[in-house]
């Protein structure tokens, strides 16, 4: 027992120490040299010179000028928040406003890049992605753009660099002054690149032109149910591109929005979306040289508060955050399940150690089939609505079909939520039992929830741990009918009972009771009396 307690204490200490050690490692890791530019795109991601500006006098000292010597500055990678690379010391001028901590205030990035000699014509655009929070951007000492305000961190920066500012065929210095007021800071998300857009002659008659490119084909809005949409490089869609049950891939131009339900939105090099790019159940992937004029919206099938941190900070060093909103959602699920469905989650928790392999198989198969089930529900609802509209008589029943679809999707979420509560209960009971404490259901659920919550924030393995928890949660819910019946246990023990009944039963041998003291004395007298002589 002492060994187990010591191991748990060491594990908790490592849980808090790994992000700190990882942040320190991130600041001293070797940086690869920048790639040589080619074509019409220069990739600026990778190493940048970096310095905080606590005194807020960087501009006065000329940190934006190309002749300033920044060789003694430290090196950070971009795009990546500076907190993940060891910039965590508090700044008294800008106190921390959230639990994530890290450096708040002004800081500077600098990078030197050689512009190809053939970039003498065309529009050059500097794309530096999303910055937390505000920025003032300079090229060769000339300010080419700035983005400030409350929603600045949501804006993707794209600044035009005048040809008069560029030094073609020579080194050019890009300097970015950043102000972060809360949360993670710095060059946060890509793309980070220089792009040249040149005017091209039309390949065929009647071609339309947009953004410096020509499009030989023109189409109206495109909508596809049960498939994907691909916009070729020579095609312009005048309107939206919407795919239900598939992905949207843009190589050309979409003047409206690109929306994928059950798939991803992929904007490839040279592709352009003027409106928002929205993915429900997938991701929005923007390659270097691609343009999205509106917002990037990613909506997973499950609420973001329940999905943990699958990607990004969860898979890198230095991430340690405590989102109060997400934690309250988890807390609500734990308390609600423990108080309203105690017997269901108790039954599922007992199943976890009894049949872990079977549960994992159910979970894997369930998650593999889940997208197909959701797509089938959506298609069935769409078909039902179309039929109702076609026959007019049933048009008033459309809200009923929509409500049924929403109820079915919420039912799937509820099943997974109950499974999560069962996993939390099982982990909490095991931990309490290890210390010899009584495992009361509500407290055990909360303890298990807190244990999982902390575990998924461990760098590198957090996403793997969360995926494992989800598989077991979904699997145990499927196998036990969300705790509605106990057939799983009867099936598991029925074979053992049959084998026990088939074993031969030995017939007990009857034995005489032990004699009493009176019987023993009478027996002794009989043995001592001599036998009578024969007649």
N, C-alpha and C positions, 0 to 999 in steps of 0.2 A: 504493500500500500504506500509506504514512504517513497519508493522508487517512482510509482505512478504520479504522486503529487509533485515530486521534483521535476519530472518530465513535463507536466502541465505548466508549472511555473516557468521553466525554460522556454517552452513554446510561446507563452504569452510575451515574455521579454523579447524573443526574436521577432514576434509579430510587430512590436513597436519599433524595434531597432532596424529592421530591413529597409523601411522607407528612408530613414536617415542615412544609413550606409549607402543606399542606392543613389540618393541625391548627391552625396559626396563623390561617388564614382562617376556619376554623369558629368561632373564638372572637370574631371581630369582625364577622361577617355581620349585616346588618340583620334585625331580628326583626319579624314581622308582629303587629299587635295581636290580642288574643284575640277569638274569635267570640262574638257575643251568644248567651246561652243560650236554648233554646227547648224546649218539650215537657217530657218526663221525663228528658232526658239533657243534661248540660253537658259539653262536650268540654274537657278540661284539657290536651291536648297542645299543644305549641308553646313559647312563651317562659316560663321560670321564672327568678327571681332565684337566684343561686348563690354560695356561698362555701365555700372549704375551711376546716377547723377543725383546724389543725396543733397548736394548744395544747390542744385538747380541752376547751375551757371555754365552748362555745357555749350549753349549757344554763344554766350559771351566769350568763351574760351576758343571758339572756332572748331568745335568737334564736327561740324558739318562740312568744313572746308576740305578739298581734296589733298591739300598739302599738310594736313594735320597728321602727326605721327601717333598711330594707335597700336604700334607693335607690342607695347607692354600690356595692352588689354588682354583679358582672358578670352578664350574661344568657346562659343556656344554653337549648338546646332539649331537650324531652323528648317521647317517649322516645327517647333516644340516649345511648350511653356517653359519659362526659365526656372520655375519652382522644381521641375523634374530634373534640372541640371545643377541643383545646389544653390540657387539664388533664393535663400529662405530667411536671411537675417532681417529682422524688423527694421522699419524706417520710422523714427520718431515723428517725422514731418507728415507721414501718411499712416496713421494707426490701422492695424488690421481690423476689418469689419466683419469677418466671417471665421468659421472654424477651420477653414483650409489653411489659413496662415500664408506665409511666404512674403516676399518683398513687394511692397506697394510704393509707388512713386515714379519718378522719371528714370529712364535708362536709355542707352543709345546702342544701336547696331551699325556696323560699318562693313562693307564688302567691296573689294576691287575686282572688276571684271573687264576683260578686253572685248571691245565691240568689233565684229568682223569688218573688214574693209569694204565689203559690198553692201553694207547697210546705209548707203547714202540716200536711198529713196524708200518711201513707204512710211507708214505710221508705226512708231515704236511705243509699245505699251508696257509699263511696269506693273506686274501683278504680284502682290504680296499677301494675298489671301486675307484671312481674318486676324485682326490684331486686338489684343486685350490691353487697354481699351481704346485710347486715342493715339493718333500718330501725326507727325510732321515729317514729310519725306523729302529728301534732297538728292539731286544728282549733280555731281561736280560743283557742289556748293549752292546750287540754285534749287529753290523749293518748287517741286513739281506737283505737290498735292498734300492735302491734310483731311483728316476725318475726325471730328470730335462730337460730343453730345452723349446723351444718356444711352442711346442705342448704337453707339459707334462699334461696340464689340460684335454686333450682328452683321456689320457691313463687310463685304469682300472688296478690298482695295484694288482698283485698276486706274492707274494714273498715266496719262499721255506724256511722253518725254519729247520735247521739241528737238528737231534736228540741230538747232543752233546750240543746244546744250551738250549734245553727244560729241565725244571725241572718237570719230570713226578710225578704226585700226589702232587705237591706243587704249591704255588703261582708263577706266572710268570708275569713280568712287560713288557708291550709293550709301547714304547715311540716313538712318531712320531714328527719330526721337519718339519714344514711346512713353505714355503715361498710363499706369495701371492703378486703379483705385480699389479693387477688391478681387478676390479669387485668383485664378491663375493669370499670369501676365506674359506679354511678349508676342513674338511672331508665332501665333498659336496654331494656325491651320493653313494649308497650301491652297492652290499652287503658289510657289515663289519663283518667278521667272520673268525674263524679258522676251517679248514677242513682237515680231515685225509683221505687219499686214500689208501686202503689196496689192496694187490694182492689177487685175488680170483681164485680158480680153475675153469676150464671150466666145465659148466653143461653138455654139450653135446660134442661129437667129432667134430673136425673141427672148434671150436669156435675161433673167432679172438679176439685179445686183444688190447686195446688202453686206455692210461691214467690210468692204474691200474685197469681197469674193463674188463670183458669178454663179448663178444657179440656172441650169438649162431647163429644169422641170419645175412646174408649179402645181401644187395640190391643195385641196381644202383640208379642213380639220380631219384627222384620222382617229377612229375609235375601233378597237378590236376587243371582243370578249372571248376568252379562252385561247389567247395567243399573244405573241409579241409583235411589236412594231419596230421597224428599222427605217430610218430616214437616210437615204444615200447621200454621199458627199455633193452630188450635183442637184439636189432636190431641196426646195423650200416649201414648208408647210405653212399655209396662211391660216393660222388658227392653232388649235391645241392638238397634242398627240396623247391619247389616253388608251392604256392597255389594262384590261381587267383579266387577271390570271396570267400575266406575262410581263415582260420587261419592255422598256422603251430605249432604243439605242439611237443616238443622234450623231450622225456624221456630217449632216448638212445644217439646215437652218429651220428652227421652229419659232414662228413669230409670237405664239401664245405660250401656254404652259405645257410641260411634259409631266404626265402623271402615270404611275405604274402601281396597280393594286395587286399584291401578291407577286411582285417582282421588283427589279431594280431599274433605276434611270441611269443610263451610261452616256455621258457626253464625251465623245472621243476627240482627239486632236483635230482642231479646225471646226468642230461642231459648235453650234450656237443655239441657245434657248433664251429668248428675250424675257419670258416670264419666269414663274417659279418652277422649280424642279422638285416634285413630290413623289416619295415612295412610301407605300403602305405595306409593311411586311418585308421590306428589303432595304437597300442602301442607294444613295445618290453618289455615283462615281464620276468625278470630273478629272479628266486627264490634262496634262500640260498642253497649253494651246487651245483649250476649250473655254467657252464663255457661257456663264449663266447670269442673266441680267437681274433676275428676281432673287427670292430667298430659296435656300436649300432646306427642305423639310423631310425628315425621316420619321415615320410613325410605325413602330413595331406593332405586331398583332397583340402582344401583351403590353400593358402600360409600362413606360420606361422605368417607373419606380420599382418594378418587380424584376427587371432584367439585369440588375446589377451593373457591372461595368465589363461587358464582354471584350470590348476592344479599346484601343487608345490607352488611357492611363492605367487600366487594370493590367495590361500586359507589359508595362514598362516600369522602370525604377522610379522611386520618389513619390509615388501616389499615396496620399493618405487624406481622405476627405470624409466628412460626416454630414451628409445632406439631411437636414432635419425633416424635409417633406417626405423623402423616401423612407426614412426611419419610421415616421408616424404611420405611413401606409402599412408597412410590415407589422408594426405594433397593433394596428387595428385588426389586421387579419388574424394575428395570434390570439388576441383577447376574444374576438368574435368566435373563432373556432373553438377555443377552450371552454367558453361559456354556453354556446348554443349547440355544438356538436361534440360533446365530450366523449360519448360512447363510440362514435364513428372514428374519431382520430385515435382513440385508445386501441380500437381493433386494428387499425392500419399500423399503428406503432408496434403492436405485438407481431405483426406479419414481417416487419423489416428484418429482424434477426433470424426468423424462422425460414424464410425463403428468399435470400438476397439475390441469388442468380435468376430466379424466376421473375422477380420484381424488375431487375435490370433489363431482362429481355422484353418484358411488357413495356417498359419505358422507352427503349430504343425503337421498337416497332411502332409504338404509339406516336412518337415524334416524327418518324419517317412518314407515317400516313396522315399526320395532322394537316399539312398544307393541302393535300388532296381532299380531305374531309371539309375543310373550310371553303375550298374552291367549289366543291359540289354543293354546299349550302348556298353560297352566293349565286351560282349559276341557276340553281333551282328557284331561288327567290326572283332572279331576273326573268327567267322564263315564265314564272307564274304571273309576274306583273305585266309582261308583254301580252300574255294571253288575256288577262283581264282588260287591258286597254283595247285589245283587238275586238273583244266582244262587248265592250262598253258596260255591259250589265254589271260586271264585277269590278268596275273601277273604284268603287267605294271600299272594296276590300283590300286595296293596295296597302293602306296603313297596317292592316292586320298581318299581311305577309311580311312587311318590313319589321313589325314588332316581333314576329316569330323568328326572323333571322337574327335580330339583335339578342333575343332570349337564348337562342341556340349558341351563339358566340359567347355570351356571358356565362352560359352553362359550362362551356369548355374551360373558361377562365376559373370558374368556381371549383371545378374538379381539381385543377392544378393547385389552387389555393388550399383546398382541404389536404391534398397530398403534402404540400409544403408544411402545413401545421403538424401533420403526422410525423414528418421527418424531424421537425423541431422538437416535438414531444419525445421521440425516441432518443435523440441526442441528449436532450436535457435530463431524461431519466437515467441514461447511462452515466452521465457525468456526476449526478447527485449520488447515484448508487456507489460509484467508485470511492466517494468520500464517506460512505456509510450514512448518508442522509436520506430521509424519506422523500421519495419522488412524488410530490403532489402535482397534479396535472397542470393547473394554470401556471405555477411557477416554473415547472419543467419546460413548458412550451415557450415561455418568455426567455428562459436561459438558453434553450436550443436556438431560438431565433437570434439572440445576441451573438452566440457562437458562430453561426453561419454568416451573420452580417459582418463580423470582424474578419472572418476567414476569406471572404471574397475580395477584400481589399489588400490581400497579401500580393506583392508584386509577382508577376510572371505566372503564378499558379492560381491566382484568384479566379480567372475565367474558367479554368479547368474544374476547380472545386465547385463553382456555381453550376456548371453544366452537369456535373455528377449529381448534385443535389436535385436539380430539376428532373433528371432521368429517373431517380429513385422516387421522387414525389409523384410524377405522372404514372410511373409503373405501379406503385402500390395502390394508387387510386383506381387504376384500371383493373387490377387483379382482384381487388376487394369490392368493386362496385362503389367506390368512394365511401367505404365503410358501411354499406347498406346490408351486407350479409356476411356470414362466416363460412361460406362454402369452401373458401380456400383452405381453412383449417381442417374441415371434415375430409376433403379430398386428400389432404396431405397425410392424415392419420388413418384413413380407411384401409390402406394397404398394410400398415403395421398391425392393425387389429386383425385382419384376415390371416396374416402370417402367424400371429399369436394363437388364434383359434385352431389352426391346423397342426400345432405341435402336439405330440402324444402326451397324455396325462398319466403319470405313475400312480398305481393303486396303493394307498397307504396300508402298512402292515399293522394289525391290531396287537397291542401289547397289554399284558395284565398289569393292573395297578400294583404299586409297591405294597407289601404286607405291613400291617400295623405292629406295634410293639407286643400286644397280647398274642397276635398270631405268631410272631417270631419266637416268644417264650414257649408256646404250646408245641411249636415245631421242634424246638430244642429238646423238650422233655421226651417227645416221641422218638427222637434219634438216640437218646441216652438209654431208654428202656430196652432190656434184653428181649430177644424174640422167644416166644414159648417153644418148649421142646416138641418135636413132632409126635403125634399120637400113633 
